[in-house]
Amino acid sequence: MSDKNLLIGDTTYPHTPAKKYCKGCAAFRSGDICQKCQGETFVPCEGFTECKLPDIELIRKLAKEVGYAVGVHGTQERDLDIIAAPWTDDAVNSWELMQHIAKGLNAHIIDKERKPLGRHAATIQIDGWYKPLDISICPILSDPVQVSQPVASIQYIDGVKA
């Protein structure tokens, strides 16, 4: 038997190095130094489980109830990053969306901020052993081009829709 295998009973298992954990990124890593944040990693104690990601399908359901559509972006390692866009004419404002999602997830809004292009963002932490939810919410805007306006009447200036 090679030193890369462990014999347990009469079954041979390939030896895998202990997973290391980066507390800065809240994610498992393969080396002694985290490739993302350059922080040191460590071998967690036996029985350690990584935090769960928030339930994206529940978040989508909650957002839809108040007029929003939700998309996921990012690595989903440290947290769950989502983008919410108003999807119906009666969509609530961004603060009401944050509160609705937090209440539906049994969570708390722990940080809020304004982002470029009029977006609002928040970090929402679910009670229990969960990774944070970072939500970025697109603003509700009025589009000057009416849906009922014929396409032929949309004007172009230098090849760009006016």
N, C-alpha and C positions, 0 to 999 in steps of 0.2 A: 504494500500500500504506500502511495506517495505521501509526503508530508503535507500536501495540499488537500488531502481528504481526511475526514474523521470517520472512524468506524463506530457506529452506534448500534449495538445489538448485532444483527447480521446485515444491516443496511449501510451502504457507503454514501455519505453526503459530501458534495464539494465544499471545500472550506471557503467561506466568504469573510472578508475582513469586517470587523465591527463597523456599523454605520456610525458616522460622526455627525454631530448636530451643531449648527451655528445659531447661537442665541440671538445674534443681531438680526439675522434674516428669518429666524424661526423656521428653519428648514434643514433637512438632512443633506449632508455633503459627503464627497468621497475622499477628501484629503484633510490634512492637518490645518490648512488655511482655506477659508471660504473663498471660492473663486469670484463671488459677487461683491462682498464687502471687505474682503481681506482680513476679516477677524479670525481669531483662533477658533477651532472646532473642538468638541469634546465627545467622548463616548457617554451617552446618557445611561442612567441606571437601568437595570433589568426591569422590564415591565413598562418602560416609558412609552407612551403613545403620543404621536404628533396631534396637535389640535386639528379638529375637523374644520373644513371650509363651511361657510353658511350655505344653506340650501337654495341654490339659484332658482329652482322651479317655484319654490314658495315666494321668493323675492319677485319673480316675474308675475306671479298671480296677484300679489299685493299691489305692485305697480300698476297692473292693468285695471284693478278696481278703481283707481283714481286717475286714469287717463294717460298712463305712460307705458312705453315699451322699454325694455332693458336689454343691453348687450354686455357680454363679458370681454375684458381685455386684460392683458398682463400675464404674468407667469403663474399665478395662483399658488405661489410658494409661501410668501409672508402673509398675504391677505387675499381677499377676493376683491378685485377692482371691477366696477361696473359703470356703465354709462347709461343714464336714463334720458329719454327724449320724450317730450310731450307728443301724444299720439292721437288725442281726440280734442275736439273743440272745447270740451268742458274739463280739461286737465286742471288739477289743482296747482297751486304754486309750489315752488321747490321746498319750502319749509314744511308745508303740509305733507308733501310726499315723504320727506325724511321722517317725520313723526309717524306717519302711517306705517312705513316699513319697520321702524323701530318697535312700535307697539305690536305689530303682527309677528315679529321675531322674538319677542320678550327681550328687548335690547335697550341700550341707552346710546344717545348721541353724545360722543365724547369730544368731538372737535368739529368746527365749521369754519369754512373760509370761502372767499370769493376767488374765482379763477378767471383767466383771460376769456375774452369773447362773451362775457356775461354769465358764465357758468357759476353755479354754486356747488360746493363740495362738502362732504362730511365723512367722518369716520364713525361707524356704528359698531358697538361691541355687544354681542349677544351674551346673555348670562350663561355661564358654563364654560366648557373647554372648547372654545371656538376661535378661529382666526378672525381678525377684524374684517369688516366690510367697508371698503372705501367706495363711495358713490360720488359721481360727478354728474350734475344735472344740467342739461341744456336749457337755455331760457325759452320762455314762451314768447314768440315774436309774431307780428302780423306781416304777412307777405303781401307786397303791393300788387302782385299779379294774382288776379282772381281765378279760381278754379274754373268758373264758367266762361272765362274769356277765351275766345278761339286762339289756338296756337299760332295761326298766321298773323295775329295782331300783336304778338310779343315782339318788341323792338330789339334790335341788336346794334351795338356800338362797338366798332373795331372787333367784330366777331364774338363779342360777349353779350349775353342777355342783359338788357337794361332794366 
